[in-house]
Amino acid sequence: MVCVDKSTPGTSVWTMRADERFLNPAGIIQGGFLAAMLDSAMGASAVTGAGERRVHVANTEMKVSFLRPAELDATLTCTARVLKTGSVICFVEARILDDQDRLIATASSSYLLKDRPD
């Protein structure tokens, strides 16, 4: 996975090629890997969405919906956006699209924000 854009506070975009290392026995990309991609993108968005605050974030819950299988050699793009940042919790959502712009998975999550010491 590679973060390709985090220039807009509260948004991050990640990509990866779905190669054979991530296949399950049915020949499709493992749901756990897709969930990890969603979590990585949402966590990065939560950090940049905290504005001037320097924070660590921890996922407190996550709901994932798998809508279609991700196929071998597809280029997957995950975009995450902060919905609302509070003083303690940040609410984020994300989507994974394949290289044919088909929706593969969605997620919503909340992240605990903890100020980092300088």
C-alpha positions in Angstrom: 0.0 0.0 0.0 1.2 3.5 -0.8 -0.3 6.8 0.4 -0.6 8.8 -2.8 -2.3 11.9 -1.4 -2.9 13.5 2.0 -2.6 17.1 0.8 -6.2 17.9 1.9 -6.6 17.8 5.7 -9.0 15.0 6.7 -8.6 13.1 3.4 -6.1 10.5 2.3 -5.9 8.3 -0.8 -4.0 5.0 -0.9 -3.4 2.6 -3.8 -2.1 -1.0 -4.2 -1.9 -3.7 -6.7 -3.8 -6.8 -5.6 -1.2 -9.5 -6.1 -1.2 -13.2 -5.3 0.2 -12.7 -1.8 -3.2 -11.5 -0.7 -5.5 -14.2 -2.2 -7.7 -16.4 -0.1 -8.3 -20.1 -1.1 -11.2 -19.0 -3.3 -8.8 -16.9 -5.4 -10.0 -13.4 -4.4 -8.3 -10.8 -2.2 -8.7 -11.5 1.5 -11.2 -9.4 3.3 -8.8 -8.8 6.2 -6.3 -7.2 3.8 -9.1 -4.9 2.5 -10.0 -4.0 6.1 -6.4 -3.2 6.8 -6.3 -0.9 3.7 -9.4 0.9 4.9 -8.0 1.2 8.4 -4.7 2.7 7.2 -6.4 5.2 5.0 -8.9 6.2 7.7 -6.2 6.5 10.4 -4.1 8.8 8.2 -7.2 10.9 7.5 -7.9 11.2 11.2 -4.4 12.4 11.9 -4.5 15.1 9.2 -8.1 16.0 10.1 -6.9 17.0 13.6 -5.7 20.3 12.2 -2.9 22.0 14.1 -3.1 19.4 16.9 -0.4 16.8 16.9 -2.1 13.5 17.7 -1.8 9.8 17.8 -5.0 7.9 16.8 -6.3 4.5 17.7 -9.2 2.8 16.0 -12.0 2.2 18.6 -14.5 0.4 16.2 -14.9 -0.2 12.5 -17.7 -1.5 10.3 -16.7 -2.9 6.9 -19.1 -3.8 4.1 -17.7 -6.0 1.3 -19.7 -5.3 -1.9 -17.8 -7.3 -4.6 -14.6 -9.4 -4.7 -11.3 -7.7 -5.5 -9.7 -9.6 -8.2 -6.1 -10.6 -8.8 -3.9 -7.8 -10.4 -6.5 -5.1 -9.9 -5.3 -1.7 -8.8 -7.2 -0.8 -5.7 -7.7 2.8 -4.6 -8.9 3.6 -1.1 -10.2 7.1 -0.3 -10.9 8.1 3.3 -12.6 11.3 4.6 -13.2 12.6 8.1 -16.9 13.2 8.7 -16.4 15.0 12.1 -13.5 15.6 14.5 -14.2 16.2 18.1 -11.8 16.8 21.0 -11.6 13.1 21.8 -13.2 11.1 18.9 -12.9 11.4 15.1 -15.5 9.9 12.8 -14.2 8.7 9.4 -15.5 6.8 6.3 -13.7 5.2 3.4 -14.3 3.4 0.1 -12.2 1.1 -2.0 -12.6 1.2 -5.8 -11.0 -1.1 -8.3 -9.3 0.0 -11.6 -12.7 -0.2 -13.3 -14.3 2.2 -10.8 -16.3 -0.6 -9.2 -17.0 -0.3 -5.5 -15.3 -3.1 -3.6 -15.7 -2.2 0.0 -16.8 0.6 2.4 -16.1 1.3 6.0 -16.9 3.6 8.8 -14.9 4.0 11.9 -14.2 6.1 15.0 -10.7 6.9 16.2 -9.6 8.0 19.6 -7.4 11.1 19.5 -4.6 11.5 21.9 -2.3 14.5 21.9 1.3 13.8 21.2 4.0 15.2 23.5 6.3 17.7 21.7 
